[in-house]
Amino acid sequence: MLWEALWNQAAGPIALVDLSGCHLDVNPALCDLLGYDRETLLRLSPAEVTYPGDYALERETINSLVREEIDCFTSEKRLLRSDGRAVLVLINSSLIRTADGSPEMIVSQFHDITARRESERLWQQTLVNAPVGVTSMDLEGRLTEANGKFCELVGLGRQELIGQLCTGLIYDADQAQVDALNAEFRNGSTDSGTVEIRLRHRDGHTLWVLGRLGLVRGLDDQPVYVIGQYEPIGDDTQVDEERLAELTRMALHDPLTDVANRSLLGDRFQQEVRTLSKSDGVLVVLLVDLNGFKEVNDQYGHDAGDEILRAVAHELSNAVRSGDTVARIGGDEFVVLAYLDNQAEAVELRNRVEYRLNTATATTSGHIRVTASVGMSTTRDPSTSYRDLKNEADQDMYVRKHNYSL
């Protein structure tokens, strides 16, 4: 009875196959995966539900299991559903023996990996078709992938680049800033950064590029590898200063509000942390979230919503000092980063920001009242990460938002 309940209720698809390669039984989860009822699926052999040309369970593999040459086997293949669509599965198969050790049947467990493989293919297509040079690197700066555009920038083939340290591609005088950023990636203190560096072409000339680098973390939230995007910003030997300034501004500022974006905010945070380690001040993060902004968009339209966001950015910029940082980090969320002398000044800054934002805003649709909830976090510890400060401010913001709605 327990076995029957496990068989019928197991979330993972399972099949029992006899030693001749025919289905003995299939559980409901496998029927759901392939779109067949149990009776129909039992009449079909594993080969008949396997995509043409893909691996099917063969007699030689079964014999290897029986002779104990292998304990189990794993394979990836496509299965055909009843509607003709293919699903990609990872199959783990092993031999079941009777109490006296005689081979009896094979049990196969199926894991649907279609979505994972499609995601991998999407990443590969994005990498290949990107209009700028794209690379992935391990934490030691060794290239693990490079697209065609990057290969063109440095005049080297993909196979020549994979496994090569990036230090061999960067002009010596520009190496220090890359090393500093990579050190921050390795210790997880920042998730992104922007550099203006010269790359060495195969024929010996140098090329100025704007590099946008981002850290990718693993499931344990620890640094794993770095993605880089590189765009030329001049001719082969000289930088067009006006174009460089414009590209840098575009790379570091939010296009709608013209305040800092996430990349610039990350850079500014690292600068402020270094200041914090040399003095007795306090580093402040304010997280600003607009109350009811979705309703404004729904009632007045996105143009009015954009006017509100620009007005909020303007008010925030006027509420802080010239050396403080105002950034839009997405949607209707803004961050203020400031280095102040003490906690009292931090509270005063938060109050000033709240006062300026909780007023009616003039738009082409009239005066629209939008309020804001402002969370705050502070630290005197230079080892505190931006992630921790932002999370603390986020929690404080939600408490204030809840109190506002009461």
N, C-alpha and C positions, 0 to 999 in steps of 0.2 A: 504493500500500500504506500509506504514512504517512497519507494523507488518510482512508483507510478506518478505520485504527486510531483516529485522532482523533475521527472521526464516531461510532464505536461506543462509545468509552470516555469521551467528554466527559461531565462531571458535569452540565452545564447543558442543559436541553431546547432543541432547535433544530428548525425546520421550513424546508423549501424549498418555495416557492409559485410557480407559473407566473404569467404575466402576465394570465391570465384569472381568477386567484384560487383555483385548485385546488392541492391538495397534490401536490408532486412527490416528496418524501421526508420522513421524520421520523426522528430518531435515537432510540435505545433510551431515553434519559432522558425524552423527551417521552412515549413510550409508558408509561413507569412513572408519570409525573405524572398522566396521564389514565386509566390503567387499561385501555387498548386494546392489542391486538397491532398490529403494523405494517400488516398487510394491511387490517384493518378501518379503521384511522385514515386510510389513504390513500384509502379510498373516501368518507370524510366530508370535506365542505368546511369551511373555517375557520368559516363561519357556523353550521354544524351542531353544532359543539362550543363555541359561544359562548352564554353565558347569555342568555335572551330579553330583548331591550331594550338589551343592552350593545352597544358598538361592534364591528362586524365589518369586515374588510378590504373596502373598496369600490373599484369601478372608478375612481372619480375620484382616489382616493389613489394608485392604481397609475399612472394617467396623469400625475399631478404628479411622481412619481419619474422616469418615462420622459422627461418634458419638462425634467427637471433643475430644476424649480421648488423642489423640496426635495431634500436629500441623504439624509434618513432621517426616520423618525417614531417617536415613542414614545407608548405608550398604556397605560392600566390598564384591565383588564376581568376579568370572571369567565368562567372556562372550566368546562364541564360534564364531569365524569368519567363513566366508564361506569356507575358505581353511582348516578348522579344527584346526587352531592354537587358543590358548587361550590368552585373554588379561585380565589383572586385572584392575578393575575399582572401583572407589569410587562413589556411587550413592546417590544423595540428591533428595528426592521425597516429594512433598507436594500436598495438595488438592486444586483444583480450584473450586470456587463456582460462581453461577450466581449472578446477581444484587440483587435478592431477598433472597440470602443466601442458595439456594439449591445446594447440591453437584453436580458437573458436570463431572469433569475428574481429573486425576492425571498427573502432569508434573514431569518428572524425568530428572535430569541433570547428565551427566556422565563425570568423570575425569579419564583419562588413567594414572594409577599409576604403570604400569608394570615395567618401567625402574627403578623407585624408589625402588620397592620391590626387583628387581633383584640385585640392588646395595646393599641393606640391607643383602640379602642372601650371596652375595659375601663377604661382611665384616664378616659375621658370619662364613663362611667357612674358610676365612683367619685366623680368630681368633682361631677357633677350631684346624686347621691343622698346625698352626705355630710351628716350631721346637724349639722355645724358649718360656719362660713364658711371657704372655701378659695380661695386665690389663687395664681397664679404670677407672678413678677416677674423682669425682667431685672436685671442687676447694678447698674444705675443707679436701681433702685427704681421702674421703670415697669411698670404692670400689663399682663400679656399674657393673663391669663385670670382669671375670677372666677365662682364658682358662685352659684346662686340665694340660698343662705343668706347669703352675704356681701353680695349686693345688698340683701337685706332689712335687714341691720345698718346700712348707710349710706344706705338710701333712694334708691339710684341704680340705673339699669338697666345691664345688662352692657355695652351699646355705649357708654354714657357713661363707664364705668370703664376699658375697654380703651385703653391708651395713656396713661392719666393717671398722673402721679407720685404715689406714696403720700403724699408730704409734704402734699398737699392734703387728705388724709383724717385726718391725725394731729394731735391737739391739740398746740399749739406747745410747751408745757412738757414733753411726752413725746418730742419729736423727737430729742433728743440721744442717748438710749439706743438708738433705732432706727438712727441714723446710725452709731454706734459698732459695732453688730453688723453692719451692712451693709459697713462697711469691712473687718471681719474676714472676711466672706464673699468680698469681692472679692480679697483677697490670699491666700485659701485657708487661713488659719490656724485656722479652726474650721468644722465642718460643721453645727452646730445651735446654737440658742439660744432662750431663753424671755424674753418681755417682758410687762409689765403696762402697758397704755397705754389712752388714751382716743381713740376714733374720733369724727369729726364726722359727725353725721347730716345729711341734706340740709336738714332744717328748722331746723338750727342747734344742737340739743342734742347733748351728748356722751354716749358710751356706753363704760363700762369693759369691756375684753376681755382675756383671757389669750391671748397669741399665741405659738404654737410654730412656729419658723421653721427650715427645713432647706435646706442647700445641695445642689444637684444638679450633679455634675461630668460633663464630656464624656468622650469616648473617650480623650482625651489627659490625663485626670485634672485638667484645669483647670476652674475655676468657670464655670458656664454660666448657671444661673438659680436662683431661690429659691422654694420652696414654703412658703406660710404657712397655718396653721390658726388660726381665731379663735373663741373661745367667750365669750359674755357672762358677766361675773362680778359683776354687781350690777344695780340699777335704772338708770334713765337718767342719774342725776346723782351717785349715791353708791355706794361699794363696801361690800358686806357683808363686814366684816373677817374674820369667822369663816369665811365661805364662801371668801373669797379665800385665806386661809391653807390651808384644806383643799384647794382646787383646785391651789394652788401646790405643796403637798406631794405630791399625787397626780401632778402633771405632772413632778416632778423626782425621784421615788423609785420604786424597783422594788417592785411591789405584793406580791410574795411575801416578800422579805427585808427590806424597808423601808430598804435602803441606797440610795445614789445610783444614778440610771440614767445612760444615755449623755449626756443633755442636761445634767444637773447636772455630770457629770464634765467635759464640755467647758467649761462656765462656770468651774469651779474651776481647770482647767488654764490658762485665760487669766489668771486672777487670780495664780496662782503664777508664770507667765512674767513678768508685770509686776514681781513681787517680785524675780525672778531678775535682772532688768536693773538693779536698784538695790543689789545686795549681792553677796557672794562665795560664797554657798551653792551647793548642788547640788540639782537637781530630780530626783526618783526616781520611776520607774514600775515597779511590780511587777505582772506578769501571772500570775494564779493559775489553774491548770487542774487539775481533779480527775481522778485516775487511776482508771480502771475505773468511772466513774459510771454508764455505760450498763448495766453488769452489775448494779449495785445496783438500778437501776430494774427490770431484767428479773427479778431474783430476789426482791426485796422489795416491788415495786410503787412507783407514782409518789408515793403518800403518804409512804412512807419516804424517797424521793428528795427530796421537798420539805422534810422534816425535816432531812435532811443539808444542803441548801442554806441553810436558816435557821441551822443550827448553824455552818456555815462563816462566814456573814456575821457572826454573833455573835463568833466567835473572832477574825476579822479586825478587827472594831471594837475588841476588847479588846487587840489586839496593837499598835495604833497610837495616836498621840496624838489628843487631842480635835480638833485643828485639821487633821488629815490627812483624806483622802477615801477611803472604801471604796465601790466601785461594782460592781454586777453588770451586765455588758455582754451577757449572753446565755447560755442554757444553763447550763453549769457553769463559766463563765469569770467571774472577778472581777478588778478592777484596784484597786491601792492607789496613790494619788498623795500624795507627801510632799515637803516642802521641808526639807532637812537641812543641817547645817553643813559636812559633808565626806563623802568617799567611804566612810570607815570606818563612819560611822553608817548609810550606806545598806546596806552589807553586813550590819551588825548587825540592821537592820530585816528584811532578807530572811531571815536565820537565825531570827529570832524568829517570823516568820510561818510558816516551814516547820515549826518545832518545835511550834507550837500546832496546826497543821492535821494533822500526821501522827500522829494519835492515834485511838483508837476513839471513836465517837460514839454516844451513847445515843439510841435511837428507840423507838417503841412496838413495833417488831419485835425489839428487843434491841440489844445493842452491835454496831455495824457499823463495821468498820475501813475508812476511806477515806483514801488518801494524796493528796498534792498535789504538783505540780511548779510551782515558782515561778521565772519568768524575771525578769530585772532589766535595766533600762537607766537611764542617768543622763546629765545634761547640765549644763553651766554656761553654755551659749550660749542667750540669750533668743530667738534666731531659729529654734531647733529646733521643728519641728512635732510635735504629738501623734501624728500618723500615723507619723512616723519613729521616735519613741520607742517606740510600741506595737509596731511591726514588729521593732525590735531586741530588745525584751523577749520577743516571741513566738518569735524564733529562739533566744534563750537558753533559753527554757522548753522547747522541743523537744529541745535538746541535753541538758538535765537529765532530761527524761522518758525519753529514750533510754538515758542512763546508768543511770537507776533500774531500767529493765527488764532490763538485762544481768545 
